[in-house]
């Protein structure tokens, strides 16, 4: 999808959200676009963590017993 270059997107915000973004960006002394970019990046990291936790929970509910990392590598050797 991306060739490694920074891509631009257009986002329409309602007046209340825009006002909050303006206040936050002013307090942090960054542009609104930089603030939104940071917020999206942090949200994506949180979302990825949530998906990983969900996957772990699914595996814990499987009938296969869990083994430790150390035990796994003992088996592989």
C-alpha distances in whole Angstrom, upper triangle without the diagonal:
4,7,9,11,12,10,13,14,17,19,23,25,29,31,32,29,29,32,31,28,31,33,31,29,33,34,32,32,28,26,25,21,22,24,21,18,21,21,18,17,21,20,17,19,22,20,19,23,24,22,23,27,26,26,29,31,30,31,34,35,35,38,37,39,37,37,37,35,38,39,36,36,40,39,37,40
4,5,7,8,8,11,13,16,19,22,25,28,31,32,28,28,31,30,27,29,32,29,27,31,32,29,29,26,24,23,19,19,22,19,16,19,20,17,16,20,20,17,19,22,20,19,23,24,23,24,27,28,27,30,32,32,32,35,37,37,40,39,40,38,38,37,35,38,40,37,37,40,40,37,40
4,6,9,9,13,15,19,21,25,28,31,34,35,31,30,33,32,29,31,33,31,29,32,34,31,30,27,25,25,21,21,23,22,18,20,22,20,18,22,22,20,21,24,23,22,25,27,26,26,30,30,29,32,35,34,35,38,39,39,42,41,42,39,40,39,36,39,41,38,37,41,41,38,40
4,7,9,12,15,19,21,25,27,30,33,33,30,29,32,31,27,29,31,29,26,29,31,28,27,24,22,23,19,18,21,19,16,18,20,18,16,19,20,18,19,22,22,20,23,26,25,25,28,29,29,31,34,33,34,37,38,38,42,40,41,38,38,37,34,37,39,36,36,40,40,37,39
4,6,10,13,17,19,23,25,29,30,31,28,27,30,29,25,27,29,27,24,27,29,26,25,22,20,20,17,16,19,18,15,17,19,17,16,20,21,19,20,23,23,22,25,27,27,27,31,32,31,33,36,36,37,39,41,41,45,43,44,41,42,40,37,40,42,40,39,43,43,41,42
4,7,10,14,16,20,21,25,27,28,24,23,26,25,21,23,25,23,21,24,25,23,22,18,16,17,13,13,16,14,11,14,16,14,13,17,18,17,18,21,21,21,24,26,25,27,30,30,31,33,35,35,36,39,40,41,44,43,44,41,42,40,38,41,43,40,40,44,44,42,44
4,7,10,13,17,19,23,25,26,23,21,24,24,21,22,25,23,21,24,26,24,23,19,17,16,12,13,16,14,11,14,16,14,14,18,18,16,19,22,21,21,24,26,25,27,30,30,30,33,35,35,36,39,40,41,44,43,44,42,43,41,39,42,44,42,42,45,45,43,45
4,7,10,13,16,19,21,23,20,18,21,21,18,19,23,21,19,22,24,22,21,18,15,14,10,12,14,12,10,14,15,13,14,18,18,17,20,22,21,22,25,26,26,28,31,31,32,34,36,36,38,40,41,42,46,45,46,44,45,44,42,45,47,44,44,48,48,46,49
4,7,10,13,16,19,20,17,16,20,20,17,18,22,21,19,22,24,23,22,19,16,14,10,13,14,11,11,14,15,12,14,17,17,16,19,21,20,21,25,25,25,27,30,30,31,33,35,35,37,39,40,41,45,44,46,43,44,44,42,45,47,44,45,49,49,47,49
4,7,10,13,16,18,15,14,17,18,15,17,20,20,18,21,23,22,22,19,15,13,11,14,15,12,12,16,15,14,16,19,18,18,21,23,22,23,26,27,27,29,31,31,33,35,36,37,39,41,42,43,47,46,48,45,47,46,44,48,50,47,48,52,52,50,52
4,6,10,13,14,12,11,14,15,13,15,18,17,16,19,22,21,21,18,15,12,10,14,14,10,12,15,14,12,15,18,16,17,20,21,20,22,25,25,25,28,30,29,31,34,35,35,37,39,40,41,45,45,46,44,46,45,44,47,49,47,48,51,51,50,52
4,7,10,12,10,9,13,14,12,14,17,17,17,20,22,22,22,19,16,13,12,16,15,12,14,17,16,15,18,20,18,19,23,23,22,25,27,27,27,30,32,31,33,36,36,37,39,41,42,43,47,47,48,46,48,48,46,50,52,49,51,54,54,53,56
4,6,8,6,6,9,10,10,12,14,15,15,17,19,20,20,18,16,12,12,15,14,11,14,16,14,14,18,19,17,19,22,22,21,24,26,26,27,30,31,31,33,35,36,36,39,40,41,43,47,47,48,46,48,47,46,49,51,49,51,54,54,53,56
4,6,6,6,9,10,11,12,14,16,16,18,20,21,22,20,18,14,15,18,17,14,18,19,17,17,21,21,20,22,25,24,24,27,29,28,29,32,33,32,35,37,37,38,41,42,42,44,48,49,50,48,50,49,48,52,53,52,53,56,56,56,58
4,6,5,6,9,10,10,12,14,15,16,18,20,21,20,17,14,16,19,17,15,19,20,18,19,23,23,22,24,27,26,26,29,31,30,32,35,35,35,38,40,40,41,44,45,45,47,51,52,52,50,52,51,50,54,56,54,55,59,59,58,61
4,5,5,6,9,10,11,12,14,15,17,18,20,19,18,14,16,19,16,15,19,19,17,18,22,21,20,23,25,24,24,28,29,28,30,33,33,33,36,38,37,39,42,42,43,45,49,50,50,48,50,49,48,52,54,52,54,57,57,56,59
4,5,5,6,9,10,11,12,14,15,16,18,17,15,11,13,15,13,11,15,16,13,14,18,18,16,19,22,21,21,24,26,25,27,30,30,30,33,35,35,36,39,40,40,43,46,47,47,45,47,46,45,48,50,49,50,53,54,53,56
4,5,5,6,9,10,10,12,14,15,16,15,12,9,11,14,12,11,14,16,14,15,18,19,18,21,23,23,23,26,28,27,29,32,32,33,35,37,37,39,41,42,43,45,49,49,50,47,49,48,47,50,52,51,52,55,56,54,57
4,5,5,6,9,10,11,12,14,15,15,13,10,13,15,13,13,17,17,15,17,21,20,20,23,25,24,25,28,29,29,31,34,34,35,37,39,39,41,43,44,45,47,51,51,52,49,51,49,48,52,54,52,53,57,57,56,59
4,5,5,6,8,10,11,12,14,14,13,10,13,14,11,11,15,15,13,15,18,17,17,20,22,21,22,25,26,26,28,31,31,32,34,36,36,38,40,41,42,44,48,48,48,46,47,46,45,48,50,49,50,54,54,53,56
4,5,5,6,8,10,10,12,10,9,6,9,10,8,8,11,12,10,13,15,15,15,18,20,20,21,24,25,25,27,29,30,31,33,35,35,37,39,40,41,44,47,47,48,45,46,45,44,47,49,48,48,52,53,52,54
4,6,5,6,9,10,10,10,9,6,10,11,9,10,14,14,13,16,18,18,19,22,23,23,25,27,28,29,31,33,34,35,37,38,39,41,43,44,45,47,51,51,51,48,50,48,47,50,52,51,52,55,56,55,57
4,6,5,6,9,10,11,11,9,13,13,11,12,16,15,14,17,20,19,19,23,24,23,25,28,29,29,31,33,33,35,37,38,39,41,43,44,45,47,51,51,51,48,49,48,47,49,52,51,52,55,56,55,57
4,5,5,6,8,9,10,8,11,11,8,10,13,12,11,14,16,15,16,20,20,20,22,25,25,26,28,30,30,32,34,35,36,38,40,40,42,44,48,48,48,45,46,44,43,46,48,47,48,51,52,51,53
4,5,5,6,5,6,5,9,8,6,9,11,11,11,14,16,16,17,20,21,21,23,25,26,27,29,31,32,33,35,36,37,39,41,42,44,46,49,49,49,46,47,45,43,46,49,48,48,51,53,51,53
4,5,5,7,8,8,12,11,10,13,15,15,15,18,19,19,21,23,24,25,27,29,29,30,33,34,35,37,39,40,41,43,45,45,47,49,53,52,52,49,50,48,46,49,52,51,51,55,56,55,57
4,5,8,10,11,14,13,11,14,16,15,15,18,19,18,20,23,24,24,26,28,28,29,32,33,34,35,38,38,39,42,43,44,46,48,51,51,51,47,48,46,45,47,50,49,50,53,54,53,55
4,6,9,10,12,10,8,12,14,12,13,16,17,16,18,21,21,21,24,26,26,27,30,31,31,34,36,36,37,40,41,42,44,46,49,49,48,45,46,43,42,44,47,46,47,50,51,50,52
4,7,9,12,10,9,13,14,13,15,18,18,18,21,23,23,24,27,28,29,30,33,34,34,36,38,39,40,43,44,45,47,49,52,52,51,48,48,46,44,47,50,49,49,52,54,52,54
4,7,8,6,6,10,11,10,12,15,15,16,18,20,21,22,24,26,27,28,30,31,33,34,36,37,39,41,42,43,45,47,50,50,49,46,47,45,43,45,48,47,47,50,52,50,52
4,5,5,6,9,10,11,12,14,15,17,18,20,21,23,24,26,27,29,30,32,33,35,36,38,39,41,42,44,45,47,51,50,50,47,48,46,44,47,50,48,48,52,53,51,53
4,5,5,6,9,10,10,12,14,15,16,18,20,21,22,24,26,27,28,30,31,33,34,36,37,39,41,42,43,45,49,49,49,46,47,45,44,47,49,47,48,51,52,51,53
4,5,5,6,9,10,10,12,14,15,16,18,20,21,22,24,25,27,29,30,31,33,35,36,37,39,40,42,44,47,47,47,44,45,44,42,45,47,45,46,49,50,48,51
4,6,5,6,9,10,11,12,14,15,17,18,20,21,23,24,26,27,29,30,32,33,35,36,38,39,41,43,46,45,46,43,43,41,39,42,45,43,43,47,48,46,48
4,5,5,6,9,10,11,12,14,15,17,18,20,21,22,24,26,27,29,30,32,33,35,36,37,39,41,45,44,44,41,42,40,39,42,44,43,43,47,47,46,48
4,5,5,6,8,10,10,12,14,15,16,18,20,21,22,24,25,27,28,30,31,33,35,36,37,39,43,42,43,40,41,40,38,41,44,42,42,46,47,45,48
4,5,5,6,9,10,11,12,14,15,17,19,20,21,23,24,26,27,29,30,32,33,35,36,38,42,41,41,38,39,38,36,39,41,39,40,43,44,42,45
4,6,5,6,9,10,11,12,14,15,17,18,20,21,23,24,26,27,29,30,32,33,35,37,40,40,40,37,37,35,34,37,39,38,38,42,42,41,43
4,5,5,6,9,10,11,12,14,15,16,18,20,21,22,24,26,27,29,30,31,33,35,39,38,38,36,37,35,34,37,39,38,38,42,42,41,44
4,5,5,6,9,10,10,12,14,15,16,18,20,21,22,24,25,27,29,30,32,33,37,36,37,34,35,34,33,36,38,36,37,41,41,40,42
4,5,5,6,9,10,11,12,14,15,17,19,20,21,23,24,26,27,29,31,32,36,35,35,32,33,32,30,33,35,33,34,38,38,37,39
4,5,5,6,9,10,11,12,14,15,17,18,20,21,23,24,26,27,29,31,34,34,34,31,31,30,29,32,34,32,33,37,37,36,39
4,5,5,6,9,10,10,12,14,15,16,18,20,21,22,24,26,27,29,33,32,33,30,31,30,29,32,34,33,34,37,38,37,39
4,5,5,6,9,10,10,12,14,15,16,18,20,21,23,24,26,27,31,30,31,28,29,28,27,31,32,30,31,35,35,34,37
4,5,5,6,9,10,11,12,14,15,17,18,20,21,23,25,26,30,29,29,26,27,26,24,27,29,28,29,32,33,32,34
4,5,5,6,9,10,10,12,14,15,16,18,20,21,23,25,28,28,28,25,26,25,24,28,30,28,29,33,33,33,35
4,5,5,6,9,10,11,12,14,15,17,19,20,21,23,27,27,27,25,26,26,25,28,30,28,30,33,33,32,35
4,5,5,6,9,10,11,12,14,15,17,18,20,21,25,24,25,22,24,23,22,25,27,25,26,30,30,29,32
4,5,5,6,9,10,10,12,14,15,16,19,20,24,23,23,20,21,20,20,23,25,23,25,28,28,28,31
4,5,5,6,9,10,11,12,14,15,17,19,22,22,23,20,22,22,21,25,26,25,27,30,30,29,33
4,5,5,6,9,10,11,12,14,15,17,21,20,21,19,21,21,21,24,25,23,25,28,28,28,31
4,5,5,6,9,10,11,12,14,16,19,18,19,16,18,17,17,21,22,20,22,25,25,24,27
4,5,5,6,9,10,10,12,14,18,18,18,15,17,17,17,21,22,20,23,25,25,25,29
4,5,5,6,9,10,11,13,16,17,17,16,18,19,19,23,23,22,24,27,26,27,30
4,5,5,6,9,10,11,14,14,15,14,16,17,17,21,21,19,21,24,23,23,27
4,5,5,6,9,10,13,13,13,11,13,13,14,18,18,16,19,22,21,22,25
4,5,5,6,9,12,13,13,12,15,16,17,20,20,19,22,24,24,24,28
4,5,5,7,10,11,12,12,15,17,18,22,21,19,22,25,23,24,28
4,5,5,8,8,9,8,12,14,15,18,17,16,19,21,20,20,24
4,6,8,8,8,7,11,13,15,18,17,16,19,21,20,21,25
4,7,8,9,10,14,16,18,21,20,19,23,24,23,24,27
4,5,8,9,13,16,18,20,19,17,21,22,20,22,25
4,6,9,12,16,18,21,18,17,21,22,19,21,25
4,6,9,13,15,17,15,14,17,18,16,18,21
4,6,10,13,15,12,12,16,16,14,17,20
4,7,10,12,10,10,13,14,13,15,18
4,7,8,6,7,10,11,10,13,15
4,5,5,6,9,10,11,13,15
4,5,5,7,9,10,11,13
4,5,5,6,9,10,11
4,5,5,6,9,10
4,5,5,6,9
4,5,5,6
4,5,5
4,6
4
